[in-house]
Amino acid sequence: MHLELDGRGPLQSQLVRALKEAVLSGRVAQGVRFPPTRALAQQLQVSRNTVLAAYEQLRAEGFMQGRVGSGSYVATPIVPAVPAPAAPERLEPTSDYIRRLRACHDHTRMPGRRIEGTRYSFQYGVPFTNPLLTSAWARALSHAALYTPPTYPTAHGNPALRAAACEYVAHRRGVIATPDDVIIVAGTQQAINLTARVLLDPGDAAVIEEPQYFATREALYTHGARLVPVPIDREGLRADRLPRTPPRLICVTPSHQFPTGRLMSLQRRLALLDYARRHDCWIFEDDYDGEFRYDAQPHAALRSLDECGRVIYVGSFSKVLFPSLRLGYIVVPPALRDDFISAKWVDDFGSPAIEQAALAQFMADGSFERHLRRTGKTLKQRRTALLEGLREHCGEYLEIEDSHAGMHLLVWLRGRNAAQGEALIAHASRRALGLYSIAPYYLHAPDRAGLLMGFGAMSVTEIGEAAKLFGECLRETAP
Ligand SMILES: Cc1ncc(COP(=O)(O)O)c(C=O)c1O
């Protein structure tokens, strides 16, 4: 019997692989006798014990019959010698869901993914982290790992974390709720998916802002919602452009419109709530980074004005801590509470217990507030550095959106269309500068070039250098 060892891993495993390959390929047919162990050991220059152990494993797995001494044979039933047909590269869509998913999402081409090989990157959505946060979080996590029972978590979340979230939203966002109104979820993304499942049937209309957060758009679309984009202006969502036929759901980012950074005015908030009340629709309020505000008084959340229980308020720890945590919370209207908890249970039985316990502790002992204060200060310096850098090096080429919160700015490129914007991005990437277009954040992108400029992950010095390089790229590609 001709056998070749492949040289990977222990000799016994190599021999098992080689023998199995001989059987599976049909080179050694059913009923054929395997070589005596001593002879095979000599042939392959391995110890007899190695061969004995390999034969034992083949016997245990059903490839071999017979006993040592009386001969070992290829067992029945034999695996077909004919090679199985190669699996197709990609199946036809297996369901309507997959048809919709493929129509809107390609995981290899995510908007805003870091451009390879760049020295400076204005990538949006990179978290602000620092060693103090890392070590404080590590302490909270290891303590929680010791004391958290290894049972399934509660579906709607750790009670201490729900209480801490309640206190936090009351203090920072003016949202009055009890811990019973709070459900801990795997970030905003799970919140929108649960909301779609609880409130929408395929074909139901859902209003989204135009432009909008693409992940909300994709979650709704894959669920089968009919998307109704409503434009925004300086005061946020154009309440006067809400559809005549009311939608089931309206998704908004009132405190820091994504991606423009605009703040929804009080009049618009009241108009939106009034529309929802009159037409019996629900509002999904994504308050993803309302925490970091710079030169304006924080506006209370839309939910704090809601007297009719129409607003599903969602907060995330992705921006205020880090996105790998995958934790956020929903303040759910009482009428929807039980259905949301059931939907959460069916989805994943509850969010990871150790991380929830660690976060509850982190919030209760003041570490979270300290981190927010520190981060707020640093982000303010970085935002100022970006604004100064842009004004100094790029001023004549840009219109900067006046945003007072968050970790990015939106800039429009004066006199450039979308294609010229793409050409600038390509040119900048050749000069090791990462720039990111606003186009993927539209359902119907305008023929106008705009960029999202994240400032959370670069130091003040780097931001200054990157702005200078940006200015050079703008001059080099000026139309
Ligand atoms: C508008 C908006 N909402 C929510 C999030 C955060 O989502 P998650 O909590 O699922 O990480 C982001 C992150 O980029 C965002 O841009």
The ligand as an SDF file (V2000), in Angstrom:
LIG
                    3D

 16 16  0  0  0  0  0  0  0  0999 V2000
  -26.4540   56.6170   13.7990 C   0  0  0  0  0  0  0  0  0  0  0  0
  -25.8240   55.5100   14.5770 C   0  0  0  0  0  0  0  0  0  0  0  0
  -26.5670   54.8380   15.4500 N   0  0  0  0  0  0  0  0  0  0  0  0
  -26.0500   53.8530   16.1920 C   0  0  0  0  0  0  0  0  0  0  0  0
  -24.7220   53.5070   16.0770 C   0  0  0  0  0  0  0  0  0  0  0  0
  -24.1700   52.4480   16.9710 C   0  0  0  0  0  0  0  0  0  0  0  0
  -24.6870   51.2020   16.6980 O   0  0  0  0  0  0  0  0  0  0  0  0
  -24.4070   50.0250   17.7370 P   0  0  0  0  0  0  0  0  0  0  0  0
  -24.9460   50.4550   19.0590 O   0  0  0  0  0  0  0  0  0  0  0  0
  -25.1430   48.8670   17.1680 O   0  0  0  0  0  0  0  0  0  0  0  0
  -22.9360   49.7980   17.7680 O   0  0  0  0  0  0  0  0  0  0  0  0
  -23.9170   54.1530   15.1710 C   0  0  0  0  0  0  0  0  0  0  0  0
  -22.5220   53.7620   15.0000 C   0  0  0  0  0  0  0  0  0  0  0  0
  -21.8160   54.1100   14.1310 O   0  0  0  0  0  0  0  0  0  0  0  0
  -24.4860   55.2010   14.4090 C   0  0  0  0  0  0  0  0  0  0  0  0
  -23.7440   55.8810   13.5310 O   0  0  0  0  0  0  0  0  0  0  0  0
  1  2  1  0
  2  3  1  0
  2 15  2  0
  3  4  2  0
  4  5  1  0
  5  6  1  0
  5 12  2  0
  6  7  1  0
  7  8  1  0
  8  9  2  0
  8 10  1  0
  8 11  1  0
 12 13  1  0
 12 15  1  0
 13 14  2  0
 15 16  1  0
M  END
$$$$
